[in-house]
Amino acid sequence: MSTSAPVTPERIMQFAWSYVPTLVLEAAIHHRVFDVLDGAPKTLEETAEATGASERGLRAVMNTLVGLNFIAKTNGHYALTPESETFLVSTKPSFQGGLLKHASGQLIPNWLRLNEVVGTGKPVTSVNQEGAGSEFFQAFVADIFPLSYPSAQVLAKHLGLENSESEVRVLDLATGSGVWGIALAQSSEKVTVTAVDWSHVLPATEKMVARFGLTDRFTFVSGDLQSAGFGSGHNVATLGHILHSEGETRSRSLLRKTFEALAPGGTIAIAEFLVNADRTGPVGSLFFATNMLVNTDEGDTYSFEEISEWLTEAGFINVRLLEAPGPSPLVLATKP
């Protein structure tokens, strides 16, 4: 007699409604539910008064969040759980809800045309192109700052920048919010940063850099990564989640160009959603590969083995992984 578990449609039914948690979380963040509950537990009526949202709407959303264990409910009072208190209160540095803020307006609409994209192999809109992508990223980069900041701090510590007695020149490519350059500059007054990105994204970078009081140590260079001047003699180059949108051909070219911009002994640090060699996991990186299908001309996610080959081809040595608190380890290599 077979002892295997019976096959049921439960997982399929769960996936049929899997968009609900994302949109419920976005609605709660949009209406400041987590911010309002951070002070003290509140009733539905008190939450409605504090947020200005309807009681009917909040009842549905907040009870769903109770079922998802993002909110606790006791005697008619709603309170944050440790998870939401840490990661979903927008005023805290540990806030991780920035990505969710863009779900319904920017992220999901293109995914709704996935059937068409799979058929044609062409994206709905190429957000890796400056014209279409500038508006998207200018609104997006500040909200995803917390996703990379812990990893950038780990990189700064690993490089031992706080012990440097001479200037450390950092090249922050596709800088976005400036998170990588900011974290490295915070680690040592010896660090200066050249931040490269599209002209319409750099205002968001400049604003974030100013918030950290680091403007005097940043130089901002506008342009596409394939044509912008990188300069030379840099000690560190960071590529924070950019190869996946560039695609293989442009990524290989970018790594060669970055190699030329580094001084001998310089380090390149790459953050990516790494997949394993046979592309069977991790599932989050496989999700992101489809996200690149939907949103870019040639983007994809890559394995450590692939990126290592490209780095070696560009002239780098000692390609290695650095464990970091992100979706994947950082990929590091050295210019001889």
C-alpha positions in Angstrom: 0.0 0.0 0.0 1.3 3.4 -0.9 2.1 5.7 2.0 2.7 8.8 -0.1 0.6 11.9 0.7 -2.4 12.4 -1.5 -2.1 15.0 -4.2 -4.5 18.0 -3.6 -5.1 21.3 -5.4 -4.4 23.3 -2.2 -1.1 24.8 -3.4 -2.7 25.8 -6.7 -5.6 27.5 -4.9 -3.2 29.3 -2.6 -1.3 30.6 -5.6 -4.5 31.7 -7.2 -4.9 34.2 -4.4 -1.2 34.9 -3.9 -1.6 38.5 -5.1 -3.7 39.4 -2.1 -1.0 39.6 0.6 1.1 41.9 -1.6 -1.8 44.3 -2.3 -3.1 44.2 1.3 0.3 45.1 2.6 0.6 47.9 0.1 -2.8 49.3 1.1 -1.8 49.2 4.8 1.5 51.0 4.1 -0.3 53.6 1.9 -2.8 54.3 4.6 -0.1 54.4 7.4 -1.7 51.6 9.3 1.6 50.3 10.6 2.9 53.8 11.5 -0.3 54.5 13.4 -0.2 51.3 15.4 3.4 51.7 16.3 2.6 54.1 19.1 0.1 51.8 20.9 -2.7 49.3 20.1 -5.8 50.9 18.7 -9.4 49.9 17.9 -10.7 50.0 14.4 -12.4 53.3 15.0 -9.3 54.9 16.4 -7.2 53.6 13.5 -9.7 55.0 11.0 -9.7 58.4 12.8 -5.8 58.5 12.8 -5.4 57.4 9.2 -8.4 59.0 7.5 -9.3 55.8 5.8 -12.8 54.2 5.9 -13.7 51.8 8.7 -15.0 49.3 6.2 -11.8 49.3 4.2 -9.6 49.1 7.3 -11.6 46.3 8.8 -11.1 44.1 5.7 -7.4 44.9 5.4 -6.5 44.8 9.0 -8.3 41.5 9.7 -6.5 40.0 6.7 -3.2 41.1 8.2 -4.2 39.5 11.5 -4.7 36.2 9.5 -1.2 36.7 8.0 0.3 37.4 11.4 1.4 41.0 10.6 -1.1 42.4 13.1 -2.3 40.9 16.4 -5.9 41.4 17.6 -6.9 41.3 21.2 -10.2 42.4 22.7 -11.0 44.6 19.7 -7.6 46.3 19.7 -5.1 45.9 16.9 -1.3 45.8 17.6 1.9 45.3 15.6 3.7 42.0 15.7 7.5 42.0 16.2 7.9 41.5 12.4 5.8 44.4 11.4 7.1 46.6 14.2 10.6 46.1 12.9 10.2 46.1 9.1 6.9 47.8 8.2 7.0 51.1 10.2 8.0 53.7 7.6 9.9 56.0 10.0 12.4 53.3 11.1 15.7 52.7 9.3 14.8 49.0 9.1 11.7 49.7 7.0 11.4 47.1 4.2 8.1 48.2 2.8 9.5 50.5 0.1 9.2 47.8 -2.6 5.6 47.2 -1.7 4.7 50.8 -2.1 5.2 50.4 -5.9 3.4 47.1 -6.4 0.0 48.2 -7.9 1.3 51.4 -9.7 4.6 50.3 -11.2 5.4 46.6 -10.7 2.2 44.6 -11.2 0.8 46.4 -14.4 3.5 45.0 -16.6 3.2 41.5 -15.1 -0.5 41.5 -16.1 0.7 41.2 -19.7 3.0 38.2 -19.0 1.1 36.0 -21.5 1.9 38.4 -24.3 5.6 38.8 -23.2 6.1 35.1 -23.1 4.7 34.8 -26.6 6.9 37.6 -28.1 9.9 37.5 -25.8 9.7 41.3 -25.7 9.2 43.4 -22.6 6.1 45.6 -22.1 8.4 48.6 -21.3 12.2 48.5 -21.1 12.9 50.0 -17.8 16.6 49.5 -18.4 16.4 52.1 -21.2 17.0 55.7 -20.1 13.9 57.2 -21.6 11.4 54.8 -20.2 13.3 53.9 -17.1 14.3 57.3 -15.6 10.8 58.1 -14.2 10.5 54.6 -12.8 13.8 54.6 -11.0 13.7 58.2 -9.8 10.6 57.2 -7.8 11.8 53.8 -6.9 15.4 54.0 -5.7 14.9 55.8 -2.4 12.3 53.3 -1.3 14.6 50.3 -1.9 17.6 51.9 -0.1 17.0 49.7 3.1 17.2 46.5 1.0 20.9 47.1 0.1 22.1 49.1 3.1 23.0 46.2 5.4 24.9 44.5 2.6 26.8 47.7 1.8 27.8 48.0 5.5 29.1 44.4 5.5 31.1 45.2 2.3 32.6 48.3 4.0 33.6 46.3 7.0 35.1 43.5 4.9 37.2 46.0 2.9 38.6 47.4 6.2 38.1 51.0 4.9 38.1 52.4 8.4 41.8 51.5 8.7 42.9 53.2 5.5 45.5 55.9 5.9 45.2 57.1 2.3 42.3 58.2 0.0 40.0 55.4 -1.1 38.3 56.2 -4.4 35.0 54.4 -4.9 33.2 54.1 -8.2 29.5 53.5 -7.6 27.9 52.4 -10.9 24.2 52.7 -11.5 24.2 54.4 -8.1 20.4 54.8 -7.7 19.9 55.9 -4.2 23.6 56.0 -3.6 23.3 53.3 -1.0 26.6 51.6 -1.8 28.7 54.7 -1.9 27.0 56.1 1.2 27.7 53.1 3.3 31.4 53.0 2.2 31.8 56.7 2.8 30.3 56.4 6.2 32.9 53.8 7.2 35.9 56.2 6.6 36.5 59.9 6.0 39.2 58.8 3.5 36.5 57.6 1.1 35.4 59.7 -1.9 32.8 58.5 -4.3 32.1 58.9 -8.0 28.4 58.1 -8.5 27.3 57.3 -12.1 23.7 57.1 -13.2 21.1 58.6 -15.6 20.7 62.4 -15.4 17.1 62.1 -14.3 18.0 59.6 -11.5 20.9 61.6 -10.1 18.7 64.2 -8.4 17.3 61.4 -6.2 20.9 60.3 -5.5 22.0 63.8 -4.6 19.0 64.2 -2.2 19.8 60.9 -0.4 23.5 61.8 -0.2 22.7 65.2 1.2 20.5 63.5 3.9 23.5 61.7 5.1 25.7 64.8 5.1 28.1 63.4 2.5 27.7 65.7 -0.5 31.2 67.1 -0.3 32.7 63.6 -0.8 30.6 62.7 -3.8 31.1 63.5 -7.5 28.1 62.8 -9.7 28.5 61.7 -13.3 25.4 61.5 -15.6 25.1 59.1 -18.5 24.4 55.5 -19.6 26.8 52.9 -18.2 28.0 52.1 -21.7 28.9 55.6 -22.6 29.6 57.6 -19.4 33.1 58.3 -18.4 34.2 56.2 -15.3 37.6 57.8 -14.8 40.5 55.7 -13.6 42.5 54.7 -10.6 39.5 53.8 -8.4 40.2 51.4 -5.5 36.6 50.0 -5.3 33.8 49.6 -7.8 30.3 48.7 -6.8 27.7 47.3 -9.2 24.6 47.0 -7.0 21.9 45.0 -8.7 22.6 46.2 -12.2 23.8 43.2 -14.2 20.4 41.5 -14.2 18.9 44.4 -16.2 21.8 44.8 -18.6 21.8 41.3 -20.0 24.8 39.1 -20.8 26.4 41.1 -23.6 26.2 44.5 -21.9 27.2 43.0 -18.6 30.4 41.5 -20.0 31.2 44.9 -21.7 30.5 46.7 -18.4 32.8 44.4 -16.4 35.6 45.1 -18.9 35.1 48.8 -18.7 35.0 48.6 -14.9 38.3 46.7 -14.9 40.0 49.5 -16.8 38.6 52.1 -14.3 40.1 50.3 -11.3 43.6 50.8 -10.0 45.8 47.7 -9.6 44.8 45.8 -6.5 41.3 47.4 -6.8 38.2 45.4 -5.8 34.9 45.0 -7.7 31.8 44.2 -5.7 28.7 42.9 -7.4 25.2 42.4 -5.8 22.9 40.2 -7.7 20.0 37.7 -7.4 22.1 34.7 -8.0 20.7 31.4 -9.3 22.4 28.1 -9.0 24.3 26.6 -12.0 21.3 24.6 -13.4 18.7 27.3 -12.7 16.5 25.3 -10.4 16.7 27.8 -7.5 16.6 29.8 -5.3 13.0 30.5 -6.2 13.3 34.2 -5.4 16.0 34.6 -8.0 13.9 32.6 -10.5 11.0 35.0 -9.9 13.3 37.9 -10.6 14.5 36.3 -13.9 10.8 36.5 -15.0 10.7 40.0 -13.8 13.5 40.8 -16.1 11.7 39.1 -19.0 8.7 41.4 -18.3 10.7 44.6 -17.9 13.9 44.5 -19.9 15.2 43.8 -23.4 17.7 41.1 -22.5 17.9 41.0 -18.7 18.1 37.8 -16.7 19.5 36.4 -13.4 22.8 34.7 -13.4 24.8 32.1 -11.5 28.1 32.7 -9.6 29.7 30.5 -12.2 28.6 32.7 -15.1 29.6 36.0 -13.5 32.9 34.4 -12.4 33.6 33.5 -16.0 32.8 37.1 -17.2 35.0 38.6 -14.5 37.9 36.3 -15.4 37.5 37.1 -19.0 37.7 40.8 -18.1 41.0 40.3 -16.3 40.0 39.9 -12.7 41.4 37.3 -10.4 40.4 35.8 -7.0 36.6 35.7 -7.8 34.9 34.9 -4.5 31.7 35.2 -2.5 31.1 37.4 0.5 28.2 36.5 2.8 25.9 39.5 3.2 22.4 40.1 4.5 20.7 40.3 1.1 19.0 37.9 -1.3 22.4 36.5 -2.3 26.1 36.8 -1.3 28.1 39.5 -2.9 30.5 38.6 -5.7 34.0 40.1 -5.3 37.1 40.0 -7.5 40.4 41.8 -7.6 42.3 43.6 -10.4 45.9 42.3 -10.4 
